[in-house]
Amino acid sequence: MEPDDERGRAPQRKGISYSQPLARDAVAQAAYARHAALSSHSLDDDPIASASAHRHDPARSVSCPHQLPPHHHHSRGGESMYLHAASFGGGGAVTLERAVATSEHGGRGALPEFVGAGGGEGIFRVPLRAAMHPGRPPALEVRPHPPRETQVCSFLRTLACEPQLRQLWAGAESGVRVWGLDELFAGSVVGARRGDEETAPFTESVPAPPALCVAVDSANKLVWTGHKDGRIRSWRMDLATAPAGAADGGENAPMFKEALSWQAHSRTPVLSMVVTSYGEIWSGTEAGVIKAWPWDVIAKSLSLTPEEKYMASCLVENAYIDLRNYVTVGNMFSLPTTDVKHMLADHCRAKVWSLTSMTFALWDARTRELLKVFGMDGQVESARLEPLVMPEQFIEEEIKVKPTKKEKNQGSITFLQKSWNALIGAGGAVRRVATKGTFVEDNRRTETVAQAMDGAIWSGCTDGSIIMWDGNGNWLKEFSYHNSSVQCIKALGEKVWVGYASGAVQVMDVEGNPLGGWTGHSCPVIQMAIGGSYIFTLAHHGGIRGWPLTSPGPLDDILRTELAKRELSYTRVENIKMLVGTWNVAQEKASPESLWSWLGTASSDVGLVVVGLQEVEMGAGVLAMAAAKESVGLEGSANGQWWIDNIGKTLDEGISFHRVGSRQLAGLLIAAWARTDLKPHIGDVDAAAVPCGFGRAIGNKGGVGLKMRVYDRRICFVNNHFAAHLENVARRNADFDHIYRTMNFNKPHGSAASDTSVQLHKAVNGQWESA
């Protein structure tokens, strides 16, 4: 079940916890009166007469109450599936004396419960939950969002589809994967590896270095992939199809091998690749290097036996053609020396487009002649110099290009060619400086390119704009509908699909007019492929969804209605109990007995334990040191680690529970432990912190949070520490609003970090969240 597909509305109730020990009735009554008054002023809450009424709230989606002494300060299972906040103003108890007996309905010493009156508007709106997302077409889940912790060395980065054999190919960090489009509805296979439990059956290749680009050769039934180690590998489509029932993605699933591989680039990765109209393979890499391999040599190598694999590889390696030799006049090189990130084969005109971040190069696929080099503004730069020159370097550059005696002997043609190169290069530099400004790095870059049915070339930019070109490289028009970066473009027939870094998918006609759109994923859509009656989108987190080619259309409403009626057949409900506790420790350390009475006796029947501590350590020196460590990406302290270790001992960490994440900000600490049987269902653990003290720069006040996915449902826990006393009500509310708006889980910290370097994007606050 997806994180954005919950059925019930989130409860509006908020739990209030207190840190005072309640060993005596007098203390309990005093704490009751004092904190009830404070809550009434600062939260505008209304007390509830009985706790049992809350226990039978029909709006609750998960209800797993259990009885604990009132000073355990926990939130019962399902108290709030979206945000658990613990806020404290002043000092609190350091030790727990003894448990106070309490009845099922809140007997002697029981704390009151309150219902919060705020929220429900703007960014504080609780997301709606339903089995089917009403704001997008029904999706085919090829690979649901896998936990990030399971994707080390397994992230998917490229996507391609072969329409004839109905195969979906994905390039991963450990090789390639293949899905049969006819098997996507077969359901998941029991025994699949972690992270692929709900993935459609697939076949995987033998381990290989990360695949960075992929090209489909339907005529020869081959798929070509370019890898990080500089090699190009070919895979036979017929060998990639596993026998029925064997393609399960499990540890013992059969793997297929490459048909041919060779070292295309010695020390650089293969960044882009294309199959031309004449069967040649062109590849681009760093520093503007482009190589081509004739098809006759490749065909001969493919015909050799497996025993002659080494000979076949050497045959292709020695047959490459360096296209820089076709554009070099004397010692002058007219191509940019930046990375060739994208390539496109125009089969209608027998041309090849090669793209860097800022320039386009147009080639003749038959003669391999460079036809044109131009910038994103359409201005021709076919003879620009490298490296680029700035205006203050023009005089020096002119001196360099003056002919010497040796150059004079080479003839007037070479001299005129070099002079022409110098003039064109200088003119291009002047034009760029005039439009962008001196020493200003242009943040507008080309991210993707595709060809529409009418032959027009579409290029997407990081600023969200889309530029249309004709087949000869002439600028046609430019338009923009999103501020988010364009990540991928795919065209079929009279439609063009655009994927954005915000996770949005937009549909346009060939003229660039929008036809519709929806939020496809919660992170960037990095690749798209069309196969069968679906367009498949690959999200940055590795999830793959298929969308009907007819969407948006009337069929979407029909499918959504029918699927909503049958939600019980494809959804399941998992109930978990959570113990959420908080304690202002006032720079002290608790005894083992206190920790056991607080957490040990209460954690026997819960699946998730979350603890928030305040004032773990204070003092000007400690706070300054913590701020300095935060500035360089470090966090934690000896006192914080002591609390984490001793709470772990209380919970029998390593046997009964496992720590899933923690975060410390000066005196604030939050940590979470999951029971052993629940741990495999928890992933994407991220941590964040927001300081609110001393101009919102020091962590004596503020909040720390943990965000995780439990059973594919996102849950966020926040531990806050605010200024005390009635006169600081407005300050507390302002600090909470600041934390809510600025807490960003875009960078893993401490134990919450995974071993991957995948970029995370903060979800946009709104009514719906997508996965």
N, C-alpha and C positions, 0 to 999 in steps of 0.2 A: 504494500500500500504506500502510495507516494506521500511525501511530506506536505503537499498542498492539496490533498484529497481527503481530509478528515470529514466525518459526517456530522458530528455534533458541534454546536456552537460553544466556544470557550466559556468557561464559567467566569462570572464577574467578581467572584469572591476572592479576597486577599487575606492570607494568614498573617497574624501579628504574633511575634515571639518576644520574650523578655529574658533577660539574663540574670535576674535576681533569684537567689535560692529561696525556696519556700519551705523551710524546715518547720516553721511554726505558723499557726493560724493568724497571729497578729501580723507577722511579716507578710503573709499572703494577702490579708485584707488591706494593708497599707499599700502594697504594690498594686493591688487591684484598683484602689482609689486613685493613686497617683498616675498610673499609666492610662487608665481610662480617661482621665481628664486631659492628659496630653494628647491622646489619640483623637479625642473629640475636637480639639482645637486645630491640630495640624493635618488631620486626614479627613475630617468631616465625615466620620463613620457613625453608623448606627449599630448599637449592640444587638446581638441576637439572644433571645431568651434561653434557648436550649441548643446545645451542641447536636442533639439528635436530629433536630430539624435540618441541619446542614448535611447530616449524614445521608438523608433520604432525598436530597435535592435532585429532581428529575433532569435538570439541565446538565448534570455532571456526566462526562463521557467515560471517566474511569473512577471507580469508587472502591477503595480498598482500605477502610479505616482499621486501625488497631489501637489498643489502649496502651498508653505509656504514662508515666508520671508527668505532671505538668511541666516540670523544669527540664524535661528532655528537649523541649522547644523544637519539635519536628512538625513538618507539614505532612498530613496523611496522604496516602497514595491518591493521585488525581486531584490534589488540592488546587494546583494550577499547572497544567501541562505546558505552559508557555513561558512563565516567568516566576521564579521564586526569589523574592527580595528580602533581605534581612537588614534592617536599618536600626542604628543605635546612635544615641546622642551622647550619653555620658558614661561614667564608669559603671562597672558591673562586678559581679561576684567572680572570685578566682577559683573557689572550690565548691563542690556540691556535697552537702552534708548527708542528706538521706532523701529517699523518695517519699513523696506525700501520697497517701492512699487516695485514690479517686474512683468514683463509681462510673458506670457506663454512661450516665447522663450528666457527668460533671459534678461530682460531689465536693467534699471539703477540699479547699485549696485549688480548685479548678480555675483556670483562667478564662476570661470571657472571649467570645469570638465576635468579629466585626465584619460588616459588609462595606466595602469601599464604594463611595458614591461617585468617584471620578472616572475618567477614561471614556472610551467609546467614540471619540471624535478625532479627526485628523490622523496623525501618525500613531495615536494611541488606540486606534480601532483594532479590535481583535479580529484576526483573519477568519473568514468564513471557511467552513470545511464541508466537503461533499465528496461522494464517490467519483463523480465526474466533474471536471473543471468546466464551469459554464462559459469561460472566456476564451476557450480555444477548442480546436477540433479534437475528437477522440484520437488518441495516439496509440500506435502499435509499439509496445515496449520490447525492443530487441534486447537491450541491455540496460536494466534499471541502474540508477545512480549507485555505483559501488562505493563502499567506504574507502576513504583515502588511504588508510593504513594498510589496506590489502593490495594497493596498486604500486608498491615499490617495484621499479623496473618493469612495470606492466601497463603503464598508461598508454592509451590509444591516441595517436596524433594525426593520422591520415585516414581517408575514407574514399572508396571507389566502388563502382558497381558495374557488373558485366551483364547487359540486358539479355543476351542470347541464352547463356547458360543459367541465368537468374541466380547470380552469386553476388554477395556483398563482402568486399574485402576491406580490411582495416589494418593499417600499419601500427605496430606496437613498439614499445621499447625493448621487447625481447623477441621480436620476429613479426609474423603476420598471422591474422585470423581470417577465417572464411565462414560465412553463414550462407546456407542455402535458403533462398527466399521461400521455397515451398515448405521449409521446416520451421519457419518462424512461429507458426501457430501450434507447434507440437508441445509447447510448454517446456519448463525447465526439467533437467535430469537430476535425479537423486545421486548424490555423491560428488557433485561438482565442487571445485575448489572454492575457498572462501572469497567472497566478492562477486562470484558468478553463480550463486545459488539460484537466482531467478532469471539468469540469462538464457536466451534461446540456444538450442544446440549448435555448436560450432566446431570447426576443425582448426587445429593450430599447427604452424610450421615448426621445424626444429629450431632450437634457440639461435638467434642471430642478433647482431648489434641493432640499435634503434633505427627503425625505418622512418625517414624524414619526408619522403615523397613517393608517389605511386602513379603509374601510368598503365592503362589497360590497352592491350593490343588484341582486339576482338578477332581480327583477321587470322592471326596465328594462334589464337587461344592461349595467350601468354599474358601474365601480369608482371610488370617490371617495377622494382622498388629500388630506391636509392637510400643508402645507409650512412650512418654517422662515421663509419670507418673508411669511407671513400669508395666502397665497392657497390657495384650494381648487380642485382640478383634477379633472375627470372624464375617464375613459378608457373607450372602447367596447370591450367584450370581443371582438366579432367582428373589429375592426380590429387587435387585439393579436395575433391568430393569424397567424403568418407562413406563407408557403408552405412546403411540404415541402422540407427541405434548406437553407432560408434562415436558419432560426433557429439560428445557430451561435455567437452571442455574439462574433463576430470584429469587427475594426475596420470592415469593409465590410458588416456585416450591416444589413438594412433596419430602420428605426426608425419607430415610430408616434407620432402627435401626440395631444394632448389634445382632447377634444370641446368642453369648456367650462371656463373658469377665471375667477375673479373675486377681488378683494381682500376677503377676509373680515374681516381684522383689520389695521389700518394699520401698527402698529409692533411687534406681538407675533406669535409663531408660533402655528400651529394645533396645540395639544397633544393634543386629543381630538376625536372626531367620531363621529356615529351617525346612522343613517337610521331615523326613527320609524315607527310603525304607519300613519301617515297620509302617508308619503312625504316629510315634511319633513326637512331636514338641519339638525342642531344641531351646533354646534362650540363648544369651550371653549378658553380661552387663559389668559394670566396675569391675576392680580388678580381672579379669580373671574368674569370676563366670559363670558357665554354668549349666543350669538346663534342665531336660527332663521331658515330661509328656506323659505317656502311652496312646495309642489311645483308649483302651477299656474304660478308665475313661472319656475321652473326649466325646466318642460316647454316653455314658450313660447320661452325662450332657446335650448333645444336644437333647436327646430324652425327656427331662423333659418339662413340660408346661411353658409358660411365667410366671405363678403365682409362679412357683418354681425356679425362676431365681436366687434368693439368695442362695438357697440350691445347685444349680448346680455350682455356682461360688465357694462356699466353698468346694465342692467335688473335684474340680480340683486343687484348691490351696493346699489342704492337700496331694495331690497325687504326688507331684513333686519329682524328683530324682536329688540330687546334685551330679554331676559327679566328683566333687573333692574328694568324698569318694572313688572313684574307682582308684585314682592315688596317694593316701596318704599312706605312709608306716611309721608307728609310728607317729612322729610329723613332718616329712619332706614332703614337697609338691613339686612335680616335674613339675608343670605347671607355666608359667609366670603369674604374678599378674597384668598384664596390661590389658587394655580394649579389649574385644573381639569384634572387629569391623565388621568382615565378617564371614559368614558361608556358606558352600557349601555341598550339598548332592550328593554323587556319587552313583547313583542308579544302575550303572552297577556292581560295586564291593561291594555295601552295606556298604559304608564308609561315614564318615562325616569329613569335613575339618573345623577347626576353626582357625581364623587368628587374630593375633594382628598386630601392626604396624611393628614388627620386626621378629616375629616367626610364625611357622606353627605347628599345632597339628593335628594328624591323628587318627581317632577313628573308632572302629568297631560299626556299627549301630545296630547290633543285641545284642551283649554282653555289649555294652557301654564301652569297654575296650580301654584304651589309647594305641595306637600302636607305636606312634612315635612323638617326638617333635624335630623340626629342624629349623635352621635359614635360612635366605635368601640366604646364600652361600651354602646351602645343607648339612652343617655339623650337625650331630645328636647331640641334646642336651636333650635327653629324661629324664635326671635326674638332670637338672640344678637346683641350689638353688635359692631361692628368700628370701630377696632381692639380687640383683646382687652384686658381690664383685669385688673390684678393686685390682690390684696386691699388693699394699702396705698393703692391709687388709688380705692377705693370712695367715700371721703368726698368727694374732689375730683369724682368722676364724678356723685355725687348732686347736688352743687351745679350742675353743668353741665346736668342734666336738669330742674332746677326751672323751672317756667314763668315766662317774662317777660310783660310787659304785652302784647307783640305776640302771644305764643303764646296768651294767654288769649282773645284775640279770635277765635282759630281754632276755639274750641269745646271742649267737654269731651271729645269723642270722640278728638280728636288728642292731647290731654293724657293721657288714660287709655291710649291706645295706646303712647305714648312711655314712660309709667311702667311699663307691662307689659313693654316691651322692655328697659328698664333692669333690672327685677327678674329677668327670665329670664336676661339676660346676666350679671348679677352672680352668680346662682345657678349658672350653668354654670362660671364662673371659680372659684367656691369649691369646687365639686365636683372640678374638675380639679386644683386645688392640693391638696385633701385627699387625693386618690388618688395623685398623682405627686410632690408636694412643690413648694415655692416655688422659682422660678428654675431648675427642673430641666427641661431640654429633653427631651421625650419622643422616644425613638429608635424607637418602634414606629409604623410608617407603613404605609399601604395601598399595595400595589404593583400589584395586578391585581384584576379582577372578572369573573365569568362567571355564566351561568345554567344550571342543571341541567335534566334532563328533567321533574322533578316541580315545576318552577317556583321552587325555592329559589335564592337568590342566594348565590354563594360569593365571598368576598373574601380575598385572601392578603396577609400582612403581612411586614414585614422581619425579624421574629423567628422566622419559620418557622411561625407559627400560621395557621389557616384558620378564618374565622368564617362561619357559615351564617345567612342571614336569610330570612324569608318575603317574599312579594311586597309586603307593606305596610310593610316596613322594621322588622319586629320581630325582635329577637335570638332565635335558636333555640339554637345551641350553638357551642362553640369547641373545637378540638382541634389537636394538633401532633404530627408524626412526625419532623420534621427540625429541626435548629438553624439550617440555612441559610435565607436569605431566599427567600420565594416570589416568583417572577418572572412566571409566567403560569399560567393555568388554562384548560382547554378541556373541554367536556362533549359527549357524544353518547350517546343511548340511556341505558342503565343504568350507564355508566362515566364517570368524571371523571379527566382527566389533569392532573397538577400538575408544573410545571417549576421547579427550584430553582437558586439561584445557584451551588451546588456542581457543577452539571452533571447532577444526578440527575433522573430522570423517574419519577414514582410514579403508579400506577393505583389508583383507589378506586371504590367503588360510590356511589350517590346518597346513602347514609346516612353516608358518610365513613369506611367501613371499608376498610382497605388490602387490595388484591388482589395487588399485586406491584410491582416496581420494578427499575430498573437505572441504571447510569451511562451517560448518553447522550453527553455531551461532557466535555471537560476544562475547560470554562469555563461561565459561566452560560447557561442556556437562557432566552432573552429573549422568544421568541414561539413560538406553536404554531398549527397550522391543520390541519383535517381535510378530506381529499379522497380520493375513491375508497375504497380499502381500507386507507389509511395515515393516520397522524397524523404530520405533519411538524414537526420541531423546528428552530428557528433558534438557533444558538449565537452567543455574543458575538463570536467571531472571524470570523463570516460563513459558516460551514459549515452545510449543511442536510442532515438525514437524515430518512428516512421509516421509520416503525415500523409493523408490522402491527397493525390494530385488535384482532386476536384475542390479541395478546401481553399478558401471559405465558400460554402455553398449550402443549399437546403438539405443535403444529405447529412450534414453535421448534426443538425437538430434531431433528425430521426435516429441516428446512431446514439446520440447522447441520451435521448429519452429511453431507448430500449436497453442500453447498458445500465442506466440508473435503476431500472426495474429489476435487473438481475445482479445487483451489486453483491448479494450474499454468496453468489457462486464464484466470485473471483476476489473477494476480500476476506480477511480474517482479523479478529480482534484479539489483541494480546493485553492482558491486565498485569500491571506491575505495581509493586508497593515501593514508595520512596520515603526515606527518612531524611529530613532536612533540618539541621540544627545549627544554631549560632551562639557565640559566646564572646563576650568582651573579657579577655583574659588579663588586662591591665599589666602587661609585661611580665606576668608570672607563668609558672609551669604547674600543671595539674598533676595530682597523684594518680597512680594507676587505678585506685579504687574509684576516684571521681570520674575518670574516663569510662570505666566499666559501667558505673551506675547511669552515666549519661547516654552512652552509645551501645555498650556491649549487650545489655539486657534487651535493648529495643531492636537490635539489628538481626535478630534470629529469623524473622519472617519477612524481611524486606529484600528487594533486589538491588536497590541503588541507595547509597548513603552519600549525602552532600553536606559538608561542614564549612561554615563561614566563621572566621575569627577576626576580632578587632583588637587593636592595640597590642599586637604581638610584640612589638618593640616601638619605643617612642624616644624622644630626646632630639635636640637640634642636630647633634652630630650624626646620629643614626639616620635621620630623615634626609640630611644633606648627602650622606653616602649613598642612600637608596636612590635619590634623584640622579646622582652621578652615574650609578650603575645602569639605571634605566636609559640614560642618554646614549649608552653604548650597547644596548641590547641585552644587558644582564639583569637578572632579578633573583630574589631569594636571599635568605640569611640563615645563620646558624639556629636562631630561635624558631624560625619558620620550619626548618627541616626537622627540628626536634619534635614539634607538634605533629608534623606529617608522619614521622616514624612511629611515634607513640600511639597515635590514633590508628595507624596501620596494625600495630601489635594488638591493640584492643579488638580490632575487627578480624584478627587472624589473617592478615594480608599474606597472599601467596598461596593460601589453601582455600579459605572460604570466600575471600574478596580479593580483588585486584584493583590497584589504583589506575584510573583512566585519565586523570588530568589534575593539574594544580596551577595556581597562579598567586604570586605575592606582590603587593605594592606597599613597600614600607611596612606599616603596621597592619595592613589588611591581608588576609589570606583566605583562599577558597580552595577546596580539594574535594574530589569525588572518588568513590570506590564502588565497583560493581561486583555483584556476586558472580562466581565462576561460570554458572550456566547462562548468565545474562551478558557476560563480557563479549562473546562473539557477535552479539547483535548491537553493539555500540561502536560507533565510528565517527569520523570527521570531528574529532575533539579539538576545539580551538579555545584559546584563552585571550582575555583582553583586560585592560585596566585603564581607568580614567581618574587622575588626581583632581581634587577639588580644594585642597588647602593652600593658603598663601598665594592667592591669585591663580588658583587652579593649576599650580605647578608642583606642589609637594603632596606626598601621599599620606599625610596624617589624616586627611579626610578624603573621601572619594569612594570608588567602587571597583571591585574586581569581579570578573565573570567567567563562566565556563559555558560553552555551547557544544552540544553533541547531538548525534542522531541515534535514537533508541528505537529499534524496530522500524527504521526508516521514517521516524518522526522527530523533527527538530525540537529540542528542549534547551532553554537557556536559564542558567542560575546566576544570580547577581547578589553579591554580598556588599552592602553599603555601610558607610560610617559617616554620620553627619554631625553638625554642630548641635549641642544640647540646648535645653531651656526654651521656654515659650517665646522669648523675644527673637529667636532664630527660626521661627516657623517659615517665614518667607525665604530665608536663606536655604533651609533644607529643601523646600519645594523647588527652588531654582537649581540647586545642586543635582537633585534627582532628574530634573528636566535636562540638565546638561549631560548627565551620564547616559540617559536614554537616547539622546540625539547623537552623541559623539562616540559611544563605545563601538569600536570597529574590530571585528574578528578577522581581519585580513592578514594577520601574521601569527603563526603558531608560536607559543612561548613554552619554555621549560619542558615538562613532561608531556604537555599537550601537543608538542610538535611531532610531526612524523618525519621520516627519513627522506621525504621527497621535497623538491623545490617547486612544486606546482603553485602557480599564482592563484590566490583566492580573491574573490570579489565580494564586497559587502552587499547583502541582499537589500533591495530597495524597500523601505517601509511602505506598506500599502495594505489593501484589503486582501490580496492574494499573494501567496508565496509559491514559487515554482521550484521544481527539482530538476 
